[in-house]
Amino acid sequence: MKVFVIGSGTMGSGIAQIAATQGCNTILYDLNKTMLEKSKEKLEKILNRLIEKERIDQQEKERIQSNLKYTIDLNELKGADLVIEAIVENLEIKKKVFHDVESIVGTEAIIASNTSSLSITSLASSLRKPERCIGLHFFNPAPLMKLVEIIPALQTNETTYLASKNIISSWGKTIVTAKDTPGFIVNKVARPFYSESIKMLEEGLIQNSTVGKKAFDMAMQTIGGFRMGPFQLMDFIGHDVNYKVTHTVWNAFFNDPRYTPSFSQKRLVEAGYLGKKSGRGFYDYEALEEIIVTPDFDKMEPLVMRVVYMLINEAADTLHKNIASKQDIDLAMTKGVNYPKGLLAWADELGIHKVVKEIDTLYEEYHSDRYRCSPLLRKMLQSDQKFFQ
């Protein structure tokens, strides 16, 4: 099988590594020779590290590298069975790439995008054969993260969908299927993890200092069981990336208040404080090394649970709108962003009545549509139902 990956950034390189490891004849394409060289050098380091950890041997390293070719010639995608685009999150640029790809590949090739939030249906419309287009959203780092969201466009046919599922499954990935909705499952459901934490920071409920933000992150880990706290995670992702996704989802949902981007994050982007990669974001990383943080977990618990209730509400809304099944929603959040448990299962554990009560309390305080309770949660409360019986 021939796989052609477009874009040699972090995601494209990771996807190419997966395909090559799985024995596919893989080609990684980029217009930038320097980027390709960096990708090649990074893979060398990754494979050497795997040898040191005794995960692979020298023969396996050579096999993987022999399956992967680097090119600046788009014409080398001739004969590709699967093309995966992993370039900048810009709809018009991606459409142009899709148009160019289709002029070269065979009529049966699947043309996929790794976009995290853009419309697959809109991308498909740039093709003469839109039925061959699909979204294949991998998570960073792609070789390690098990989840792949599969997003059929409105035009995608069953053949393309099933073939894509079979390929990704054969690569050892966990698959969830999402309707072509802004943010799909993970980037839609996860919005409150970031936005509600920033809102509480802006209101002074979380101290606006490295100590205050670190204390809340530690509380999210200790009380909530999350692997990383929201400020740490946003710094790790990069505020340019996180803000862009937030803005895309907000625009795509016609400026729904639940997804409104924050001025705090906008200002960080404007200042060039992009997070860990720039040395400063919500944290000042020089100061972080010198501070000792001792959070008051009793005081922090209501704030942690406020984020959890908002996440549950978003997950319930996602199910209410038939974006994905309840099983796939919970699987996506545990496998895609390492949440400690599925949010719908968490709602069952806390009690639907408790979740509805806390969300209604927030609405009474703010009178903002941001805190409107999912109709599904209210319906379940009235009929005394659980998500998982």
LUMTOR-360107 format. One record per residue (C-alpha): x, y, z; residue in three letters. Coordinates in Angstrom, 1 decimal, padded with zeros to 4 digits. Each point is the difference from the previous one (the first is absolute). Layout:
BEGIN
c1  c2  c3  code
X  Y  Z  ALA
...
This chain:
BEGIN
c1  c2  c3  code
000.0  000.0  000.0  MET
001.3  003.5  -000.9  LYS
-000.6  002.8  002.4  VAL
000.8  003.6  -000.8  PHE
000.1  002.5  002.8  VAL
000.0  003.7  -000.7  ILE
001.7  002.3  002.6  GLY
003.2  -001.0  001.9  SER
-000.9  001.8  003.3  GLY
-000.6  -001.8  003.2  THR
-003.3  -001.6  -001.0  MET
001.0  -000.9  -003.6  GLY
003.3  -001.5  001.1  SER
-001.7  -002.0  002.7  GLY
-002.6  -001.4  -002.4  ILE
002.7  -000.9  -002.5  ALA
001.9  -001.8  002.8  GLN
-003.2  -002.0  000.8  ILE
-000.6  -001.0  -003.6  ALA
003.7  -001.0  -000.6  ALA
000.0  -002.0  003.2  THR
-003.1  -001.9  -001.1  GLN
001.8  -001.0  -003.2  GLY
-001.5  002.5  -002.4  CYS
002.0  001.5  -002.9  ASN
-000.1  003.5  001.5  THR
001.0  003.3  -001.6  ILE
000.2  003.2  002.1  LEU
-000.4  003.2  -002.1  TYR
000.8  003.6  000.8  ASP
001.0  003.0  -002.1  LEU
002.6  000.9  002.6  ASN
003.2  -002.1  -000.3  LYS
001.2  001.2  003.4  THR
-003.2  -001.3  001.7  MET
000.4  -003.3  -001.7  LEU
003.6  -000.3  001.3  GLU
-001.1  000.9  003.5  LYS
-002.8  -002.7  -000.2  SER
002.5  -002.6  -001.2  LYS
002.5  000.9  002.8  GLU
-002.8  -000.1  002.6  LYS
-001.1  -003.5  -001.1  LEU
003.7  -001.1  000.3  GLU
000.1  001.2  003.6  LYS
-003.4  -001.6  000.8  ILE
001.0  -003.4  -001.4  LEU
003.4  000.1  001.8  ASN
-001.8  000.7  003.2  ARG
-002.3  -002.9  -000.6  LEU
003.0  -002.2  -000.5  ILE
001.5  001.2  003.3  GLU
-003.2  -000.9  001.7  LYS
000.1  -003.4  -001.7  GLU
-003.4  000.6  -001.6  ARG
001.5  -000.7  -003.5  ILE
003.3  -001.2  -001.3  ASP
002.3  001.3  -002.8  GLN
-001.6  -002.1  -002.6  GLN
-003.5  001.3  000.8  GLU
001.4  003.6  -000.1  LYS
001.4  -000.6  -003.5  GLU
-003.3  -001.6  -001.1  ARG
-002.0  003.0  001.1  ILE
002.4  002.5  -001.6  GLN
000.0  -002.0  -003.2  SER
-003.8  000.3  -000.2  ASN
000.2  003.8  000.2  LEU
001.1  002.4  -002.8  LYS
000.2  003.8  000.1  TYR
-000.9  002.2  -003.0  THR
-000.7  003.5  -001.2  ILE
-001.6  -001.4  -003.2  ASP
-003.8  -000.2  000.3  LEU
-000.1  -002.2  -003.1  ASN
001.4  -002.9  002.1  GLU
-003.5  -000.5  001.3  LEU
-000.9  -001.8  -003.2  LYS
-001.2  -003.5  000.9  GLY
-000.8  001.0  003.6  ALA
-002.9  -001.9  001.7  ASP
-000.3  002.4  002.8  LEU
000.9  003.7  000.2  VAL
000.0  001.7  003.4  ILE
000.3  003.8  000.1  GLU
001.6  001.4  003.3  ALA
000.7  003.7  -000.8  ILE
-000.9  003.4  001.5  VAL
-003.6  000.3  001.3  GLU
-001.2  002.3  -002.9  ASN
-003.0  -001.2  -002.0  LEU
000.9  001.8  -003.3  GLU
003.6  -001.3  000.1  ILE
-001.2  -003.6  000.7  LYS
-002.6  000.3  -002.9  LYS
002.7  001.0  -002.4  LYS
002.2  -002.9  001.1  VAL
-003.0  -002.4  -000.4  PHE
-000.6  001.3  -003.5  HIS
003.6  -000.5  -001.0  ASP
000.1  -003.5  001.5  VAL
-003.0  -001.1  -001.9  GLU
001.5  001.1  -003.3  SER
002.8  -002.6  000.6  ILE
-001.3  -003.0  002.0  VAL
-002.1  -002.8  -001.4  GLY
-003.8  000.0  000.1  THR
-000.2  -002.5  002.9  GLU
002.4  001.7  002.4  ALA
-001.3  001.1  003.3  ILE
000.7  003.7  000.7  ILE
000.0  000.7  003.8  ALA
000.6  003.0  002.2  SER
001.5  000.0  003.5  ASN
-001.7  003.3  000.8  THR
-001.1  000.4  003.7  SER
-002.9  002.3  -000.5  SER
-000.7  001.0  -003.7  LEU
-002.9  -001.3  -002.0  SER
000.7  -003.2  -001.9  ILE
-003.1  000.7  -002.1  THR
001.5  003.3  -001.1  SER
003.3  -001.7  -000.8  LEU
-001.8  -002.7  -002.0  ALA
-001.8  002.6  -002.1  SER
003.4  000.9  -001.6  SER
000.2  -003.4  -001.6  LEU
-001.5  -001.3  -003.2  ARG
-000.7  -003.3  001.9  LYS
-000.9  001.3  003.5  PRO
-001.2  -003.4  001.0  GLU
003.6  -001.1  000.4  ARG
000.7  002.7  002.7  CYS
000.1  -000.8  003.7  ILE
001.4  001.5  003.3  GLY
002.6  -002.1  001.8  LEU
000.9  002.0  003.2  HIS
003.0  -001.4  001.8  PHE
001.1  001.3  003.4  PHE
003.4  001.3  001.0  ASN
002.4  -001.8  000.3  PRO
-001.6  -002.1  -002.8  ALA
002.3  -003.1  000.4  PRO
-000.9  -000.2  003.8  LEU
-003.6  001.1  000.2  MET
-002.5  -002.8  -000.8  LYS
-003.0  002.1  -001.1  LEU
-000.9  000.9  -003.5  VAL
-003.3  001.9  -000.7  GLU
-001.5  -001.0  -003.4  ILE
-002.2  002.7  -001.4  ILE
-002.0  -000.8  -003.2  PRO
-000.9  003.1  -002.0  ALA
-003.6  000.5  -001.1  LEU
001.2  -001.4  -003.4  GLN
002.1  -002.9  001.2  THR
-001.2  -003.4  -001.2  ASN
-000.1  -003.2  002.0  GLU
002.9  -001.5  -001.9  THR
002.3  002.8  001.0  THR
-001.1  -000.1  003.6  TYR
000.4  -003.8  000.4  LEU
003.3  -000.1  -001.8  ALA
001.3  002.8  002.2  SER
-001.2  -001.8  003.1  LYS
001.7  -003.2  -001.1  ASN
003.3  001.8  -000.7  ILE
000.1  002.0  003.3  ILE
-001.0  -003.1  002.0  SER
002.7  -002.1  -001.6  SER
002.5  002.7  001.2  TRP
-001.0  -000.9  003.6  GLY
-002.0  003.1  000.6  LYS
-003.3  000.5  002.0  THR
-002.7  001.4  -002.2  ILE
-002.9  002.3  000.8  VAL
-002.4  001.3  -002.6  THR
-001.2  003.6  000.1  ALA
-002.5  002.0  -002.0  LYS
001.6  002.9  -001.9  ASP
-000.6  002.6  002.7  THR
002.5  002.7  001.2  PRO
002.6  -001.5  002.2  GLY
-001.4  -003.6  -000.6  PHE
-000.1  -001.7  003.3  ILE
003.2  000.8  002.0  VAL
000.6  003.6  -001.0  ASN
-003.7  000.8  000.5  LYS
-000.5  -001.8  003.4  VAL
003.4  001.2  001.4  ALA
-000.7  003.8  -000.5  ARG
-001.2  000.5  003.6  PRO
003.2  -001.5  001.4  PHE
001.8  003.0  -001.3  TYR
-002.7  002.7  -000.2  SER
-001.5  -000.5  003.4  GLU
003.4  000.0  001.7  SER
000.9  003.3  -001.8  ILE
-003.3  001.5  001.0  LYS
000.6  -000.8  003.6  MET
003.5  001.5  -000.3  LEU
-001.4  003.2  -001.5  GLU
-002.6  000.3  002.8  GLU
002.7  -000.4  002.7  GLY
-001.3  -003.4  001.2  LEU
003.4  -001.3  -000.9  ILE
003.0  002.2  001.0  GLN
001.5  001.6  -003.1  ASN
003.6  -001.0  000.7  SER
002.3  -002.9  -000.8  THR
-000.7  -001.3  003.5  VAL
-003.8  000.3  -000.3  GLY
-000.1  -001.6  -003.4  LYS
002.3  -002.8  001.1  LYS
-002.1  -000.6  003.1  ALA
-003.1  -000.4  -002.1  PHE
001.8  -002.3  -002.5  ASP
001.1  -002.2  002.9  MET
-003.6  000.0  001.4  ALA
-001.3  -001.1  -003.4  MET
002.5  -002.9  000.1  GLN
-000.5  -001.0  003.6  THR
-003.8  000.6  000.4  ILE
-001.1  -000.5  -003.6  GLY
002.5  -002.7  -001.0  GLY
001.0  001.8  -003.2  PHE
003.4  -000.7  -001.3  ARG
000.8  003.7  -000.5  MET
-001.7  003.1  001.3  GLY
-001.6  002.4  -002.6  PRO
002.7  002.8  000.3  PHE
002.8  -002.5  -000.3  GLN
-001.7  -001.7  -002.9  LEU
-000.7  003.2  -001.9  MET
003.6  001.1  000.4  ASP
001.1  -003.5  -001.3  PHE
-002.4  000.1  -003.0  ILE
001.0  003.6  -000.8  GLY
-002.4  003.0  000.3  HIS
000.2  000.7  -003.8  ASP
-001.4  -003.5  -000.6  VAL
-002.5  -000.1  002.8  ASN
-001.3  003.5  -000.6  TYR
-000.4  -000.8  -003.7  LYS
-002.0  -003.1  000.6  VAL
-002.2  001.8  002.6  THR
-000.6  002.8  -002.5  HIS
-000.8  -002.4  -002.8  THR
-002.5  -002.0  002.1  VAL
-001.6  003.3  001.2  TRP
-000.4  001.3  -003.5  ASN
-001.3  -003.3  -001.3  ALA
-002.7  -000.1  002.7  PHE
-001.2  003.5  -001.0  PHE
001.6  001.7  003.0  ASN
-001.7  -002.2  002.6  ASP
001.0  001.4  003.4  PRO
001.1  -003.4  001.2  ARG
003.0  000.1  -002.3  TYR
000.9  003.7  000.3  THR
003.9  000.5  -000.1  PRO
001.6  001.8  002.9  SER
001.7  003.4  -000.2  PHE
002.7  -001.4  002.4  SER
001.1  -002.6  -002.5  GLN
-000.3  002.5  -002.9  LYS
002.4  002.3  001.9  ARG
002.5  -002.8  000.6  LEU
000.0  -000.7  -003.8  VAL
000.4  003.7  -000.8  GLU
002.9  000.2  002.4  ALA
001.7  -003.0  -001.4  GLY
-000.4  -001.9  003.3  TYR
-000.9  -003.2  -001.7  LEU
000.7  -002.3  002.9  GLY
002.8  -002.5  000.7  LYS
001.5  000.3  -003.5  LYS
000.6  003.8  000.5  SER
001.0  -000.2  003.7  GLY
-003.1  001.8  001.2  ARG
-003.8  -000.4  -000.2  GLY
-002.3  -000.3  003.0  PHE
003.2  -001.0  001.8  TYR
003.3  001.9  000.1  ASP
002.2  -003.1  -000.3  TYR
003.1  001.6  001.6  GLU
-002.1  000.9  003.1  ALA
-001.7  -003.4  000.0  LEU
003.3  -001.8  000.8  GLU
000.5  002.0  003.2  GLU
-003.5  -000.1  001.6  ILE
-001.5  -002.4  002.5  ILE
-003.8  -000.4  -000.3  VAL
-002.2  -001.4  002.8  THR
-003.6  000.2  -001.3  PRO
-003.0  000.2  002.3  ASP
-001.9  -002.9  -001.5  PHE
-003.1  000.5  002.1  ASP
-000.3  003.5  -001.4  LYS
000.8  -001.1  -003.5  MET
-002.4  -003.0  -000.2  GLU
-003.1  002.1  -001.0  PRO
002.0  001.6  -002.8  LEU
001.2  -003.4  -001.3  VAL
-003.5  -001.4  000.1  MET
-001.4  003.1  -001.8  ARG
002.3  -001.0  -003.0  VAL
-001.1  -003.6  000.3  VAL
-003.7  000.9  -000.1  TYR
000.5  002.2  -003.0  MET
001.9  -002.8  -001.8  LEU
-002.9  -002.4  000.8  ILE
-002.5  002.5  -001.4  ASN
002.0  000.3  -003.2  GLU
000.2  -003.8  -000.4  ALA
-003.7  -000.3  000.6  ALA
-000.6  002.7  -002.6  ASP
002.2  -002.0  -002.5  THR
-002.1  -003.1  000.6  LEU
-003.3  002.1  -000.2  HIS
001.0  001.2  -003.5  LYS
000.9  -003.5  -001.2  ASN
003.6  001.0  -000.7  ILE
001.2  -003.3  001.3  ALA
-001.2  -003.0  002.1  SER
000.3  000.1  003.8  LYS
002.6  -002.7  -000.2  GLN
002.1  001.9  -002.5  ASP
-000.3  003.3  001.9  ILE
001.4  -001.6  003.2  ASP
002.6  -002.0  -001.9  LEU
001.2  003.1  -001.8  ALA
000.6  002.0  003.1  MET
001.8  -002.8  001.8  THR
002.2  -001.0  -002.9  LYS
000.3  003.3  -001.8  GLY
000.8  002.4  002.9  VAL
000.6  -002.5  002.8  ASN
-003.0  001.0  002.2  TYR
-000.1  -002.1  003.2  PRO
-003.5  -001.4  -001.0  LYS
-002.6  000.5  -002.6  GLY
-002.1  003.1  000.6  LEU
-003.3  -001.7  -000.4  LEU
001.0  -002.8  002.3  ALA
001.2  002.7  002.4  TRP
-003.5  001.6  -000.1  ALA
-001.5  -003.3  001.0  ASP
002.4  -000.2  002.9  GLU
-000.7  003.5  001.2  LEU
-003.7  -000.2  -000.6  GLY
-001.9  001.7  -002.8  ILE
-001.9  002.0  002.6  HIS
003.3  001.4  001.4  LYS
001.3  001.0  -003.4  VAL
-003.2  001.8  -001.0  VAL
-000.2  001.8  003.3  LYS
003.5  001.3  -000.2  GLU
-000.4  001.1  -003.6  ILE
-003.3  001.7  000.8  ASP
001.7  001.8  002.9  THR
002.6  001.4  -002.4  LEU
-002.7  001.2  -002.3  TYR
-001.8  001.7  002.8  GLU
003.2  001.8  000.9  GLU
001.0  001.1  -003.5  TYR
-003.2  -000.1  -002.0  HIS
002.1  -000.9  -003.0  SER
-000.7  -002.6  -002.7  ASP
003.5  -001.3  000.7  ARG
-001.6  -001.8  003.0  TYR
-003.1  -001.3  -001.6  ARG
-000.6  -003.6  001.1  CYS
-000.1  -002.7  -002.8  SER
-003.7  -000.9  -000.7  PRO
001.2  -003.7  000.1  LEU
001.2  000.4  003.6  LEU
-003.3  001.6  001.0  ARG
-002.0  -002.7  -001.8  LYS
002.0  -002.7  001.7  MET
-000.5  001.6  003.4  LEU
-003.8  000.0  -000.5  GLN
-000.1  -003.6  -001.0  SER
002.6  -001.1  002.6  ASP
002.4  -001.5  -002.7  GLN
003.7  -000.6  -000.1  LYS
002.2  000.1  -003.1  PHE
001.3  -003.5  000.7  PHE
-002.5  -002.3  001.8  GLN
